Amino acid sequence: MPIDFRGSASQSLASPDVDGRAPQKGNLPGITELKRRKGATHDLTRHQYYFVLGHLAILETRSRKQRPPKMSQNIYDTPEFFANYSQIRRSREGLAGAVEWPRLQMLLPDLTGARVVDLGCGMGWYCRWMREHGAASVRGIDLSENMLTRAREMDEIGGHDGISYERADLDKIEVQQQLFPESDTSTVDFVFSSLAVHYFVNLPQLVPHVHRILKPGGTFVFSAEHPIFTAPSGPGIVEIPVPRRQGAETGEETLRRVWPLNDYQIEGLRVTNWLADGVRKYHRTTASYINILLDAGFELTGFNEWHPTKEEIEANPLLAADHPNDTIKPTFLLMRGTKKVPQ
C-alpha cells in the first residue's frame, strides 16, 4: 500500500515523536503506521522511510509553534543504542578517535588550576584529558546513567581523581536553575560541551546560566553536529549525473556525490536513524547558534566548520576512507564564546 505524500504542512498533526498516533488531519501516516507498513509490506525503501519520518517531525514543529517538542530522549540508556555506540571508534579510542578533536583543542584555554564544567560529559574522555592537562577540578554532567557508569569505571582503572559526575537533564529549565544557582556566579573558569547541544531544545535558556557561572574572561567551547548535517529531512549522500566539462568527450556524463540540503531555515525537531531507529535531535541554523551566544553576553572568539582538510587527508589517508561524506560537507560546528572582562 503506497504512501500518499500530499499532506499539507498547514494541517494539524498528532505528535510523531512521542505517541506515534496517526495525524488528526491530512494524508501523511503516523509513525506507528509507517513502521507497520515497512515491516509488513516493504513498500518503503529505507531512505524513503526515514525521509518521511524526518519530514513528519518538521511538520510537527511547524504546526505546534506554541510549544517546543518534547526532547530529553536519553537514548544512550537504551540497550541497543548503547551497545552500538560503545563500538564506534570514539567510544573505543577516546579522543584519538574523535576526528574533530585536534581543531577543537585549538579553541581551549590554558587549563592550569582551572575549575571546569563539562556539559554532556558522556564517558568522561574530555574530563580526564582536562585533569591531565592542569585543571584543578572537573564537574561532568550527563543524562545517561550508562555513560556515567562507564566514565566512573574508566576513572577508577586509570586512577583519575578530581572529577565528579552527576546525572541531570540539562534540557529542563528547572534543572538548569538547580544545577547553576545564583550562588555559583563567576565561580568557573571554563565550560565545555562536546556533541551534546544539538539535543537541547532549551539551549537558549541554558547558555545564560553558562555565562553567569563563568568568571570574567572565562570561555565556553562547544561542538555540535553542523546545521547542514542536521537540517535535511532525509539526510544522506546521493549521486547525480552531470555533463562533462567543455572540451571533454561529448555525450558522456559523470556522477557527482552531493549532500542534498532542504528545510535549513525550519528549526526544530529532526528524527533520524543513527545506531538505532528514531534518534531525536534539534536543528537550528548557524546564525541561531551564534545569536544564542551573543544574546547571553558572550563575545564570539572562535569558530570552525570542521571537515578534513587536504593537508589532513594527505597526512592520514584513512581519514577520507573512514569519513568519505565529510569531504563533501562540514560535519561539525566548533565555537568558542568568551565572557567579557569589565572595563
GUTIDO-48679 format. One record per residue (C-alpha): x, y, z. Coordinates in steps of 0.02 Angstrom, whole numbers, padded with zeros to 5 digits, m for minus. Example, Ala and Ser with C-alpha at 12.3 -4.5 7.8 and 13.67 -1.06 7.14 Angstrom:
BEGIN
X->00615; Y->m00225; Z->00390 $
X->00684; Y->m00053; Z->00357 $
% end
This chain:
BEGIN
X->00000; Y->00000; Z->00000 $
X->00093; Y->00157; Z->m00059 $
X->00101; Y->00313; Z->00048 $
X->00011; Y->00470; Z->m00005 $
X->00138; Y->00611; Z->00016 $
X->00013; Y->00753; Z->m00013 $
X->m00014; Y->00803; Z->00168 $
X->m00013; Y->00991; Z->00194 $
X->00113; Y->01073; Z->00308 $
X->m00027; Y->01186; Z->00371 $
X->m00132; Y->01041; Z->00432 $
X->m00133; Y->00992; Z->00614 $
X->m00034; Y->00834; Z->00652 $
X->m00027; Y->00721; Z->00803 $
X->00143; Y->00710; Z->00885 $
X->00252; Y->00592; Z->00782 $
X->00398; Y->00594; Z->00904 $
X->00309; Y->00541; Z->01063 $
X->00146; Y->00447; Z->01046 $
X->00154; Y->00377; Z->00869 $
X->m00029; Y->00418; Z->00832 $
X->m00091; Y->00446; Z->00656 $
X->m00115; Y->00628; Z->00602 $
X->m00279; Y->00707; Z->00653 $
X->m00297; Y->00780; Z->00478 $
X->m00211; Y->00759; Z->00311 $
X->m00143; Y->00607; Z->00222 $
X->00028; Y->00580; Z->00299 $
X->00033; Y->00421; Z->00404 $
X->00086; Y->00418; Z->00585 $
X->00249; Y->00341; Z->00645 $
X->00166; Y->00181; Z->00705 $
X->00081; Y->00161; Z->00537 $
X->00245; Y->00194; Z->00445 $
X->00334; Y->00059; Z->00543 $
X->00190; Y->m00063; Z->00517 $
X->00193; Y->m00037; Z->00330 $
X->00381; Y->m00050; Z->00320 $
X->00382; Y->m00214; Z->00415 $
X->00228; Y->m00290; Z->00334 $
X->00234; Y->m00239; Z->00152 $
X->00411; Y->m00173; Z->00122 $
X->00337; Y->m00040; Z->00008 $
X->00458; Y->00089; Z->00076 $
X->00644; Y->00093; Z->00045 $
X->00749; Y->00131; Z->00199 $
X->00789; Y->00305; Z->00131 $
X->00603; Y->00342; Z->00097 $
X->00556; Y->00280; Z->00270 $
X->00674; Y->00395; Z->00362 $
X->00640; Y->00540; Z->00243 $
X->00455; Y->00533; Z->00287 $
X->00495; Y->00503; Z->00471 $
X->00604; Y->00659; Z->00474 $
X->00481; Y->00763; Z->00373 $
X->00340; Y->00720; Z->00492 $
X->00447; Y->00789; Z->00633 $
X->00472; Y->00951; Z->00535 $
X->00285; Y->00966; Z->00504 $
X->00254; Y->00938; Z->00690 $
X->00369; Y->01084; Z->00730 $
X->00281; Y->01195; Z->00603 $
X->00108; Y->01153; Z->00666 $
X->00147; Y->01172; Z->00852 $
X->00241; Y->01336; Z->00863 $
X->00162; Y->01373; Z->01032 $
X->00264; Y->01238; Z->01120 $
X->00431; Y->01152; Z->01084 $
X->00436; Y->00965; Z->01053 $
X->00474; Y->00851; Z->01199 $
X->00657; Y->00803; Z->01199 $
X->00766; Y->00729; Z->01338 $
X->00759; Y->00564; Z->01247 $
X->00904; Y->00481; Z->01340 $
X->00928; Y->00356; Z->01201 $
X->01102; Y->00317; Z->01269 $
X->01019; Y->00215; Z->01407 $
X->00930; Y->00100; Z->01285 $
X->01023; Y->m00066; Z->01267 $
X->01028; Y->m00071; Z->01076 $
X->01091; Y->00107; Z->01055 $
X->01221; Y->00098; Z->01194 $
X->01288; Y->m00069; Z->01131 $
X->01310; Y->00005; Z->00957 $
X->01381; Y->00169; Z->01023 $
X->01509; Y->00075; Z->01127 $
X->01580; Y->00001; Z->00966 $
X->01611; Y->00162; Z->00870 $
X->01788; Y->00225; Z->00859 $
X->01772; Y->00374; Z->00976 $
X->01699; Y->00261; Z->01111 $
X->01840; Y->00135; Z->01096 $
X->01987; Y->00253; Z->01068 $
X->01928; Y->00410; Z->01157 $
X->01997; Y->00575; Z->01093 $
X->02109; Y->00485; Z->00969 $
X->01950; Y->00427; Z->00883 $
X->01868; Y->00598; Z->00881 $
X->01915; Y->00669; Z->00711 $
X->01869; Y->00847; Z->00758 $
X->01972; Y->00847; Z->00918 $
X->02134; Y->00925; Z->00851 $
X->02042; Y->01081; Z->00794 $
X->01926; Y->01084; Z->00944 $
X->02078; Y->01075; Z->01056 $
X->02144; Y->01234; Z->00975 $
X->01995; Y->01329; Z->01048 $
X->02031; Y->01277; Z->01228 $
X->02107; Y->01397; Z->01356 $
X->02253; Y->01364; Z->01472 $
X->02182; Y->01242; Z->01598 $
X->02312; Y->01263; Z->01735 $
X->02218; Y->01270; Z->01900 $
X->02051; Y->01290; Z->01811 $
X->01879; Y->01242; Z->01877 $
X->01792; Y->01157; Z->01732 $
X->01614; Y->01102; Z->01693 $
X->01581; Y->00975; Z->01553 $
X->01401; Y->00978; Z->01489 $
X->01354; Y->00809; Z->01417 $
X->01515; Y->00728; Z->01476 $
X->01472; Y->00554; Z->01413 $
X->01607; Y->00427; Z->01455 $
X->01719; Y->00561; Z->01529 $
X->01854; Y->00563; Z->01396 $
X->01866; Y->00753; Z->01396 $
X->01853; Y->00762; Z->01587 $
X->02004; Y->00651; Z->01606 $
X->02103; Y->00744; Z->01473 $
X->02070; Y->00911; Z->01557 $
X->02125; Y->00845; Z->01727 $
X->02283; Y->00776; Z->01648 $
X->02316; Y->00948; Z->01572 $
X->02307; Y->01050; Z->01729 $
X->02125; Y->01075; Z->01777 $
X->02104; Y->01083; Z->01966 $
X->01931; Y->01003; Z->01958 $
X->01808; Y->00944; Z->01827 $
X->01621; Y->00926; Z->01851 $
X->01541; Y->00812; Z->01722 $
X->01353; Y->00814; Z->01694 $
X->01256; Y->00692; Z->01585 $
X->01082; Y->00620; Z->01570 $
X->01138; Y->00442; Z->01534 $
X->01172; Y->00325; Z->01680 $
X->01259; Y->00206; Z->01559 $
X->01381; Y->00341; Z->01508 $
X->01416; Y->00397; Z->01686 $
X->01443; Y->00218; Z->01745 $
X->01569; Y->00191; Z->01606 $
X->01654; Y->00356; Z->01648 $
X->01675; Y->00309; Z->01831 $
X->01741; Y->00137; Z->01785 $
X->01874; Y->00211; Z->01670 $
X->01920; Y->00341; Z->01802 $
X->01948; Y->00203; Z->01928 $
X->02051; Y->00098; Z->01808 $
X->02159; Y->00248; Z->01762 $
X->02175; Y->00313; Z->01939 $
X->02097; Y->00481; Z->01896 $
X->02040; Y->00595; Z->02036 $
X->01971; Y->00771; Z->02045 $
X->01824; Y->00728; Z->01932 $
X->01644; Y->00724; Z->01994 $
X->01497; Y->00659; Z->01894 $
X->01313; Y->00691; Z->01914 $
X->01160; Y->00636; Z->01819 $
X->01044; Y->00776; Z->01766 $
X->00934; Y->00828; Z->01620 $
X->01019; Y->00985; Z->01555 $
X->00873; Y->01021; Z->01439 $
X->00748; Y->01051; Z->01580 $
X->00737; Y->01232; Z->01631 $
X->00703; Y->01194; Z->01815 $
X->00853; Y->01076; Z->01820 $
X->00964; Y->01209; Z->01742 $
X->00917; Y->01325; Z->01884 $
X->00956; Y->01191; Z->02013 $
X->01123; Y->01146; Z->01936 $
X->01182; Y->01325; Z->01921 $
X->01107; Y->01429; Z->02063 $
X->01141; Y->01614; Z->02087 $
X->01272; Y->01570; Z->02218 $
X->01381; Y->01496; Z->02079 $
X->01401; Y->01664; Z->01991 $
X->01579; Y->01690; Z->01924 $
X->01648; Y->01531; Z->02002 $
X->01701; Y->01431; Z->01848 $
X->01847; Y->01458; Z->01729 $
X->01794; Y->01351; Z->01582 $
X->01636; Y->01266; Z->01519 $
X->01648; Y->01133; Z->01385 $
X->01523; Y->01029; Z->01286 $
X->01556; Y->00900; Z->01150 $
X->01418; Y->00848; Z->01030 $
X->01277; Y->00873; Z->01154 $
X->01194; Y->01041; Z->01120 $
X->01105; Y->00982; Z->00961 $
X->00997; Y->00875; Z->01075 $
X->00938; Y->01026; Z->01178 $
X->00775; Y->01117; Z->01143 $
X->00809; Y->01238; Z->01285 $
X->00986; Y->01287; Z->01236 $
X->00940; Y->01473; Z->01235 $
X->00891; Y->01456; Z->01420 $
X->01048; Y->01354; Z->01465 $
X->01181; Y->01468; Z->01390 $
X->01143; Y->01619; Z->01502 $
X->01175; Y->01506; Z->01653 $
X->01342; Y->01458; Z->01574 $
X->01385; Y->01642; Z->01551 $
X->01338; Y->01684; Z->01730 $
X->01441; Y->01547; Z->01814 $
X->01597; Y->01591; Z->01714 $
X->01724; Y->01712; Z->01783 $
X->01758; Y->01867; Z->01677 $
X->01874; Y->01811; Z->01538 $
X->01812; Y->01631; Z->01554 $
X->01767; Y->01533; Z->01398 $
X->01630; Y->01418; Z->01337 $
X->01685; Y->01297; Z->01200 $
X->01565; Y->01177; Z->01118 $
X->01546; Y->01066; Z->00967 $
X->01384; Y->01017; Z->00881 $
X->01329; Y->00924; Z->00727 $
X->01337; Y->01053; Z->00588 $
X->01169; Y->01127; Z->00538 $
X->01199; Y->01070; Z->00360 $
X->01205; Y->00894; Z->00432 $
X->01053; Y->00910; Z->00545 $
X->00939; Y->01008; Z->00427 $
X->00885; Y->00882; Z->00293 $
X->00728; Y->00781; Z->00325 $
X->00810; Y->00635; Z->00235 $
X->00998; Y->00654; Z->00263 $
X->01114; Y->00557; Z->00151 $
X->01235; Y->00570; Z->00006 $
X->01162; Y->00548; Z->m00169 $
X->01245; Y->00536; Z->m00338 $
X->01182; Y->00646; Z->m00479 $
X->01234; Y->00642; Z->m00663 $
X->01321; Y->00798; Z->m00727 $
X->01382; Y->00836; Z->m00903 $
X->01568; Y->00826; Z->m00933 $
X->01656; Y->00993; Z->m00943 $
X->01677; Y->01075; Z->m01111 $
X->01824; Y->01001; Z->m01203 $
X->01797; Y->00826; Z->m01137 $
X->01717; Y->00687; Z->m01237 $
X->01544; Y->00740; Z->m01290 $
X->01385; Y->00648; Z->m01248 $
X->01454; Y->00574; Z->m01087 $
X->01406; Y->00606; Z->m00908 $
X->01491; Y->00580; Z->m00744 $
X->01420; Y->00557; Z->m00570 $
X->01443; Y->00685; Z->m00433 $
X->01415; Y->00645; Z->m00250 $
X->01315; Y->00783; Z->m00164 $
X->01230; Y->00814; Z->00003 $
X->01052; Y->00873; Z->m00033 $
X->01002; Y->01015; Z->00082 $
X->00821; Y->01059; Z->00122 $
X->00724; Y->01138; Z->00264 $
X->00879; Y->01227; Z->00328 $
X->00782; Y->01378; Z->00391 $
X->00649; Y->01271; Z->00476 $
X->00718; Y->01247; Z->00650 $
X->00652; Y->01111; Z->00762 $
X->00641; Y->00925; Z->00790 $
X->00727; Y->00803; Z->00674 $
X->00710; Y->00613; Z->00684 $
X->00849; Y->00509; Z->00610 $
X->00925; Y->00336; Z->00614 $
X->01096; Y->00336; Z->00691 $
X->01146; Y->00173; Z->00778 $
X->00962; Y->00146; Z->00817 $
X->00793; Y->00199; Z->00749 $
X->00707; Y->00360; Z->00799 $
X->00850; Y->00466; Z->00867 $
X->00785; Y->00642; Z->00903 $
X->00889; Y->00798; Z->00878 $
X->00850; Y->00983; Z->00873 $
X->00903; Y->01075; Z->00717 $
X->00947; Y->01259; Z->00724 $
X->01040; Y->01367; Z->00599 $
X->01219; Y->01426; Z->00618 $
X->01153; Y->01602; Z->00644 $
X->01047; Y->01542; Z->00789 $
X->01196; Y->01461; Z->00875 $
X->01293; Y->01624; Z->00856 $
X->01148; Y->01731; Z->00918 $
X->01119; Y->01619; Z->01069 $
X->01298; Y->01656; Z->01122 $
X->01286; Y->01842; Z->01085 $
X->01117; Y->01861; Z->01171 $
X->01188; Y->01782; Z->01329 $
X->01328; Y->01912; Z->01332 $
X->01470; Y->01813; Z->01255 $
X->01594; Y->01875; Z->01127 $
X->01619; Y->01754; Z->00983 $
X->01806; Y->01719; Z->00989 $
X->01821; Y->01554; Z->00896 $
X->01729; Y->01472; Z->00751 $
X->01764; Y->01321; Z->00642 $
X->01661; Y->01218; Z->00522 $
X->01750; Y->01052; Z->00532 $
X->01787; Y->00946; Z->00381 $
X->01951; Y->00859; Z->00339 $
X->02072; Y->00975; Z->00250 $
X->02180; Y->00922; Z->00104 $
X->02331; Y->00926; Z->00218 $
X->02247; Y->00816; Z->00348 $
X->02197; Y->00688; Z->00217 $
X->02373; Y->00685; Z->00145 $
X->02443; Y->00657; Z->00319 $
X->02313; Y->00524; Z->00358 $
X->02239; Y->00442; Z->00202 $
X->02122; Y->00337; Z->00310 $
X->02031; Y->00496; Z->00359 $
X->01946; Y->00512; Z->00190 $
X->01914; Y->00325; Z->00184 $
X->01835; Y->00323; Z->00357 $
X->01737; Y->00484; Z->00332 $
X->01702; Y->00499; Z->00144 $
X->01550; Y->00611; Z->00167 $
X->01650; Y->00735; Z->00271 $
X->01748; Y->00788; Z->00117 $
X->01586; Y->00849; Z->00037 $
X->01510; Y->00950; Z->00178 $
X->01556; Y->01013; Z->00351 $
X->01507; Y->00889; Z->00486 $
X->01540; Y->00981; Z->00649 $
X->01518; Y->01159; Z->00709 $
X->01651; Y->01213; Z->00835 $
X->01626; Y->01375; Z->00930 $
X->01703; Y->01474; Z->01072 $
X->01621; Y->01613; Z->01170 $
X->01716; Y->01722; Z->01295 $
X->01640; Y->01815; Z->01441 $
X->01690; Y->01997; Z->01430 $
X->01803; Y->02071; Z->01561 $
X->01726; Y->02230; Z->01635 $
X->01819; Y->02388; Z->01587 $
% end
